[in-house]
């Protein structure tokens, strides 16, 4: 049966034989770890939103013929892209954090058009393989984690020139059944909370980089995968009693490093195999989709603006002019991020495959805004809140 609700999704993660390290120790069941569970709760909201607001968070797929979660949908119009942005902002409002599905969504969409054009040039069958994979994940309603960023090593050198060849993911063996890959991917959003991992090149490749020009899909619990959990600010507060000190007590994001130690990928799940000249196209299209996906930050911005306004009320100063000016500026910055992202989606155009892609210039403007404006929104929120926000005693002292 396909996964339908957040509760069913959480249950689907139990009992997997994953090798996950946190603080130097193996995590026996990630679902029950207090530092990991909030990130799982955030992903669960993407399922529950699809049940509660189907017009926003689902779409009719021409691939499977089903109504599918919008995170698994291949975009067929500018309206699809706009609805992605509206869904992302809504989920940011609901969770106040990263809900971890945008990378997988943007990976599927960029691969859909790129595999089509690889096949057009090389007479391969990657696109057909990808379509069959998409049908499967849409039918079963699964989570896709996208793995693009390699550790890179010496960034002045190409992958094949590195002293350590494994700082970029690469093919180390091929046989009649498939390929074997080795290397690592860093900063991987929501990877432990995913059902499948799609790995991709991280940069433009050269002729000597054939073995690094590889795209494939593996189950998140495939043999040979090791996950090393990443740190976040104040992350261990989730392991304390109470919920006030954690800030966002129910939800959080997740990043981890993935080690690929001779991981097998069957041919039917290989979507690029040596076509190095298409790596740059894949990276460019992925980043084009993904940089306007950053409108998710405006949902978090909405939460922060609301919290700042509430604190001003608590302090009895909601109508003081400089407080109102700061709230207006926070709103202006937040809406500027959203405006660039949704404008990029609105000005989309079709690719050869029939899938649509958003405007790349406006997507990069959205990304540029996101690298600056959320920090200023946060600074203004702290200014409104005052010193208590950073020097409050613990919840245990409050309850004592």
C-alpha positions as CSV (number, residue, x, y, z in Angstrom):
1,X,0.0,0.0,0.0
2,X,1.3,3.5,-0.8
3,X,2.2,5.8,2.1
4,X,-0.6,8.3,2.7
5,X,-0.2,10.1,6.0
6,X,2.6,11.5,8.1
7,X,2.1,8.7,10.6
8,X,2.4,6.0,7.9
9,X,5.5,7.7,6.6
10,X,7.2,7.6,10.1
11,X,6.3,4.0,10.4
12,X,7.9,3.2,7.0
13,X,11.3,4.4,8.3
14,X,11.3,1.9,11.2
15,X,13.4,-1.3,11.1
16,X,15.7,-0.4,8.2
17,X,19.3,-1.6,8.5
18,X,21.0,1.8,8.1
19,X,24.4,2.6,9.4
20,X,24.0,6.0,11.0
21,X,26.6,7.6,13.3
22,X,25.9,10.4,15.7
23,X,28.5,11.6,18.2
24,X,30.7,8.7,17.3
25,X,28.2,6.0,18.0
26,X,25.8,3.9,15.9
27,X,22.2,5.0,16.2
28,X,20.1,1.8,16.6
29,X,16.8,3.3,15.5
30,X,16.9,6.9,14.0
31,X,13.2,7.3,14.3
32,X,13.4,7.2,18.1
33,X,16.5,9.4,18.6
34,X,15.5,12.7,20.2
35,X,17.9,14.7,18.0
36,X,16.8,13.1,14.8
37,X,13.0,12.7,15.3
38,X,12.2,16.4,14.9
39,X,13.6,16.3,11.4
40,X,11.4,13.3,10.6
41,X,8.4,15.2,12.0
42,X,9.0,18.0,9.5
43,X,9.0,15.6,6.5
44,X,5.8,14.0,7.8
45,X,4.1,17.3,7.4
46,X,4.6,17.1,3.6
47,X,2.3,14.0,3.7
48,X,-0.3,15.5,5.9
49,X,-0.5,18.7,3.9
50,X,-1.2,16.6,0.8
51,X,-4.2,15.0,2.6
52,X,-5.5,18.3,4.0
53,X,-4.9,20.6,1.1
54,X,-4.8,18.4,-2.0
55,X,-5.1,21.3,-4.5
56,X,-1.9,22.8,-3.1
57,X,0.2,19.8,-2.3
58,X,-0.8,17.2,-5.0
59,X,-0.9,17.2,-8.8
60,X,-2.2,14.9,-11.6
61,X,0.8,13.2,-13.1
62,X,0.9,12.4,-16.8
63,X,3.5,9.8,-16.1
64,X,1.6,7.5,-13.7
65,X,-1.9,8.9,-14.4
66,X,-2.4,9.3,-10.6
67,X,-2.9,12.3,-8.3
68,X,0.6,12.4,-6.7
69,X,2.4,14.3,-4.0
70,X,3.6,17.6,-5.6
71,X,7.2,16.8,-4.5
72,X,7.2,13.8,-6.9
73,X,5.5,15.6,-9.8
74,X,7.3,16.5,-13.1
75,X,6.3,20.0,-13.8
76,X,4.1,20.4,-16.9
77,X,3.3,24.1,-16.8
78,X,4.3,27.4,-15.2
79,X,1.3,26.9,-12.9
80,X,3.0,23.7,-11.5
81,X,6.1,25.6,-10.7
82,X,4.1,28.4,-9.0
83,X,2.2,25.9,-7.0
84,X,5.5,24.3,-5.8
85,X,6.5,27.7,-4.4
86,X,3.1,28.2,-2.7
87,X,3.4,24.7,-1.2
88,X,7.0,25.4,0.0
89,X,6.0,28.6,1.7
90,X,3.0,26.9,3.4
91,X,5.3,24.1,4.7
92,X,7.8,26.7,6.0
93,X,4.9,28.3,7.9
94,X,3.8,24.9,9.3
95,X,7.2,23.7,10.4
96,X,9.4,26.8,10.8
97,X,12.3,24.7,9.4
98,X,13.6,22.7,6.4
99,X,11.2,20.0,5.4
100,X,13.8,18.3,3.3
101,X,12.0,17.3,0.1
102,X,13.0,20.1,-2.3
103,X,16.3,18.6,-3.3
104,X,14.6,15.4,-4.4
105,X,11.9,17.2,-6.3
106,X,14.4,19.4,-8.1
107,X,16.6,16.4,-8.9
108,X,13.8,14.5,-10.5
109,X,12.7,17.5,-12.6
110,X,16.2,18.3,-13.8
111,X,17.0,14.7,-14.6
112,X,13.8,14.3,-16.6
113,X,14.9,16.9,-19.2
114,X,18.6,16.1,-19.1
115,X,18.2,12.3,-19.6
116,X,15.9,13.1,-22.6
117,X,18.7,15.1,-24.2
118,X,21.4,12.6,-23.4
119,X,19.3,9.9,-25.1
120,X,18.7,12.2,-28.1
121,X,22.5,12.5,-28.7
122,X,23.8,9.1,-27.6
123,X,20.8,6.8,-28.4
124,X,20.8,5.6,-24.7
125,X,17.7,4.7,-22.7
126,X,18.2,6.7,-19.5
127,X,15.0,8.6,-19.9
128,X,12.9,5.5,-20.2
129,X,14.6,4.1,-17.0
130,X,14.0,7.4,-15.2
131,X,10.3,7.4,-16.2
132,X,9.9,3.9,-14.8
133,X,11.6,4.9,-11.6
134,X,9.3,8.0,-11.3
135,X,6.2,5.8,-11.8
136,X,7.3,3.6,-9.0
137,X,8.0,6.4,-6.5
138,X,4.8,8.2,-7.4
139,X,2.8,5.0,-6.9
140,X,4.3,4.2,-3.6
141,X,4.6,7.9,-2.5
142,X,8.2,7.7,-1.4
143,X,10.8,10.3,-0.3
144,X,13.7,11.0,-2.7
145,X,16.9,12.5,-1.3
146,X,19.1,14.2,-3.8
147,X,22.9,13.8,-3.4
148,X,24.9,16.3,-5.4
149,X,27.7,18.0,-3.3
150,X,31.0,16.1,-3.2
151,X,33.7,16.9,-0.6
152,X,35.8,18.1,-3.6
153,X,39.3,18.0,-2.0
154,X,41.6,20.4,-3.9
155,X,39.1,22.7,-5.7
156,X,41.7,23.9,-8.1
157,X,41.8,20.4,-9.7
158,X,39.4,18.4,-11.7
159,X,38.0,15.2,-10.1
160,X,40.4,12.9,-12.1
161,X,43.4,15.0,-11.0
162,X,42.7,14.6,-7.2
163,X,45.3,13.0,-5.0
164,X,42.5,11.1,-3.3
165,X,40.1,9.9,-6.1
166,X,37.3,9.3,-3.7
167,X,36.7,13.0,-2.8
168,X,34.3,12.9,-5.8
169,X,31.8,10.0,-6.2
170,X,32.9,7.7,-9.1
171,X,32.4,4.4,-10.8
172,X,35.0,1.8,-9.8
173,X,33.5,-1.2,-11.5
174,X,31.0,-2.2,-14.2
175,X,29.6,-5.6,-15.0
176,X,26.6,-7.1,-16.8
177,X,24.3,-6.4,-13.8
178,X,25.2,-2.8,-13.1
179,X,27.9,-0.5,-11.7
180,X,29.7,-0.1,-8.3
181,X,30.3,3.4,-7.0
182,X,32.6,4.8,-4.3
183,X,33.1,8.1,-2.7
184,X,31.1,10.5,-0.6
185,X,28.4,13.2,-0.6
186,X,28.5,16.0,1.9
187,X,25.8,18.3,3.5
188,X,23.0,15.9,2.4
189,X,19.6,17.3,3.4
190,X,17.1,14.8,4.8
191,X,19.1,11.8,3.5
192,X,18.5,9.6,6.5
193,X,14.8,10.4,6.3
194,X,14.6,9.4,2.6
195,X,13.5,6.1,1.0
196,X,15.8,6.5,-2.0
197,X,19.0,8.5,-2.7
198,X,19.7,9.9,-6.2
199,X,23.3,10.8,-6.6
200,X,24.5,13.3,-9.3
201,X,27.7,15.1,-10.4
202,X,28.4,18.3,-8.5
203,X,30.1,20.4,-11.2
204,X,31.1,20.7,-14.9
205,X,33.3,17.7,-15.9
206,X,36.2,17.3,-18.3
207,X,37.0,14.5,-20.8
208,X,39.1,12.8,-18.2
209,X,36.2,12.6,-15.8
210,X,34.2,9.8,-17.4
211,X,34.1,7.8,-14.2
212,X,32.7,10.7,-12.3
213,X,29.9,11.4,-14.8
214,X,27.4,9.1,-13.1
215,X,23.8,9.4,-11.9
216,X,21.9,6.6,-10.2
217,X,19.4,5.8,-7.6
218,X,19.9,3.5,-4.6
219,X,17.7,2.6,-1.6
220,X,18.6,4.7,1.5
221,X,19.5,1.5,3.3
222,X,21.5,0.0,0.5
223,X,24.6,-2.1,1.6
224,X,27.8,0.1,1.6
225,X,26.1,3.3,2.7
226,X,27.2,5.0,5.9
227,X,25.6,8.2,7.3
228,X,27.5,10.6,9.6
229,X,25.0,13.0,11.2
230,X,25.7,16.7,10.8
231,X,25.6,19.3,13.6
232,X,23.2,22.2,13.9
233,X,23.2,25.2,16.3
234,X,21.8,24.2,19.8
235,X,20.9,20.7,18.4
236,X,21.5,18.9,21.7
237,X,18.7,21.0,23.4
238,X,16.3,18.5,21.8
239,X,17.8,15.8,24.1
240,X,16.9,17.8,27.3
241,X,13.7,17.6,29.2
242,X,11.0,20.1,28.4
243,X,10.4,22.0,25.1
244,X,10.9,25.7,25.8
245,X,14.7,25.7,25.5
246,X,14.7,23.9,22.2
247,X,13.0,26.8,20.5
248,X,11.4,24.8,17.7
249,X,10.6,21.8,19.9
250,X,8.7,19.6,17.3
251,X,10.5,20.2,14.0
252,X,14.1,20.6,12.7
253,X,16.1,20.1,9.5
254,X,18.7,17.5,8.9
255,X,22.1,17.2,7.1
256,X,24.5,14.3,7.0
257,X,27.6,13.1,5.1
258,X,27.0,9.9,3.1
259,X,29.9,7.5,2.5
260,X,29.5,5.2,-0.5
261,X,31.7,2.2,0.0
262,X,31.4,0.1,-3.1
263,X,27.7,0.5,-3.5
264,X,26.0,-1.6,-6.2
265,X,23.6,0.1,-8.6
266,X,21.7,-2.1,-11.2
267,X,21.6,-0.8,-14.8
268,X,17.9,0.0,-14.6
269,X,18.7,2.6,-12.0
270,X,21.6,4.2,-13.8
271,X,20.7,7.5,-15.5
272,X,24.1,8.7,-16.6
273,X,27.2,6.6,-17.3
274,X,30.2,8.6,-18.6
275,X,28.4,11.3,-20.6
276,X,30.6,14.0,-19.0
277,X,29.5,16.8,-21.3
278,X,26.0,16.7,-19.8
279,X,27.2,17.2,-16.2
280,X,27.1,21.0,-16.6
281,X,23.6,20.9,-18.0
282,X,22.4,18.8,-15.1
283,X,24.0,21.0,-12.5
284,X,22.7,24.2,-14.2
285,X,19.2,22.9,-14.5
286,X,19.1,21.6,-10.9
287,X,20.4,24.8,-9.5
288,X,17.9,26.8,-11.6
289,X,15.0,24.8,-10.1
290,X,16.6,24.8,-6.6
291,X,17.5,28.4,-6.3
292,X,13.8,29.5,-6.6
293,X,12.9,26.7,-4.3
294,X,14.4,28.9,-1.6
295,X,11.1,30.6,-1.2
296,X,10.6,28.0,1.6
297,X,12.6,30.4,3.7
298,X,9.8,33.0,3.5
299,X,7.5,30.6,5.4
300,X,10.1,30.6,8.2
301,X,10.3,34.3,7.8
302,X,6.5,34.5,8.3
303,X,6.9,32.6,11.6
304,X,9.8,34.9,12.7
305,X,7.9,38.1,11.9
306,X,4.9,36.8,13.7
307,X,7.0,35.9,16.7
308,X,8.7,39.3,16.7
309,X,5.3,41.1,16.6
310,X,4.0,38.9,19.5
311,X,7.1,39.8,21.6
312,X,6.4,43.5,20.9
313,X,2.9,43.0,22.2
314,X,4.2,41.2,25.3
315,X,6.5,44.2,25.9
316,X,3.6,46.6,25.5
317,X,5.2,48.5,22.6
318,X,3.4,47.3,19.4
319,X,2.6,50.8,18.3
320,X,6.0,52.4,18.9
321,X,7.2,53.8,15.6
322,X,10.7,52.2,15.5
323,X,9.2,48.7,16.3
324,X,6.6,49.1,13.5
325,X,9.4,50.2,11.1
326,X,11.4,47.1,11.9
327,X,8.4,44.8,11.3
328,X,7.7,46.5,8.0
329,X,11.3,46.1,6.9
330,X,11.3,42.4,7.9
331,X,8.1,41.9,5.8
332,X,9.6,43.8,2.9
333,X,12.7,41.7,2.9
334,X,10.7,38.4,3.2
335,X,8.3,39.3,0.4
336,X,11.3,40.3,-1.8
337,X,12.7,36.8,-1.6
338,X,9.3,35.3,-2.4
339,X,8.7,37.8,-5.3
340,X,11.9,36.8,-7.1
341,X,11.2,33.0,-6.7
342,X,7.6,33.1,-7.8
343,X,8.4,35.4,-10.7
344,X,11.1,32.9,-11.8
345,X,8.4,30.2,-11.8
346,X,5.9,32.4,-13.7
347,X,8.4,33.1,-16.4
348,X,9.1,29.4,-17.2
349,X,9.7,27.8,-20.5
350,X,9.4,24.2,-21.8
351,X,12.4,21.9,-22.4
352,X,12.7,19.4,-25.2
353,X,11.3,16.7,-22.9
354,X,8.1,18.6,-22.4
355,X,8.9,19.4,-18.8
356,X,9.0,23.1,-17.9
357,X,11.8,25.0,-16.2
358,X,11.8,28.4,-14.5
359,X,13.7,31.5,-15.4
360,X,17.4,31.2,-14.5
361,X,18.2,34.9,-13.9
362,X,15.3,35.4,-11.5
363,X,16.2,32.1,-9.8
364,X,19.7,33.4,-9.1
365,X,18.3,36.7,-7.9
366,X,16.2,34.7,-5.4
367,X,19.3,32.8,-4.3
368,X,21.2,36.1,-3.9
369,X,18.4,37.5,-1.7
370,X,18.4,34.4,0.4
371,X,22.1,34.7,1.1
372,X,21.5,38.1,2.7
373,X,17.9,38.9,3.8
374,X,17.1,36.1,6.3
375,X,20.1,37.3,8.4
376,X,18.8,40.8,8.5
377,X,15.3,39.6,9.3
378,X,16.8,37.6,12.2
379,X,18.9,40.6,13.4
380,X,15.7,42.8,13.5
381,X,13.8,40.1,15.3
382,X,16.6,40.0,18.0
383,X,16.6,43.8,18.2
384,X,12.8,43.8,18.9
385,X,13.0,40.9,21.3
386,X,15.8,42.4,23.4
387,X,18.5,40.7,25.6
388,X,16.2,38.2,27.3
389,X,16.1,36.2,24.0
390,X,19.8,35.3,24.3
391,X,20.3,35.3,28.1
392,X,17.1,33.6,29.5
393,X,17.6,31.0,32.3
394,X,16.7,27.5,31.5
395,X,13.2,26.0,31.5
396,X,14.1,23.9,34.5
397,X,14.8,27.1,36.5
398,X,11.4,28.5,35.4
399,X,9.7,25.3,36.6
400,X,11.6,25.1,39.9
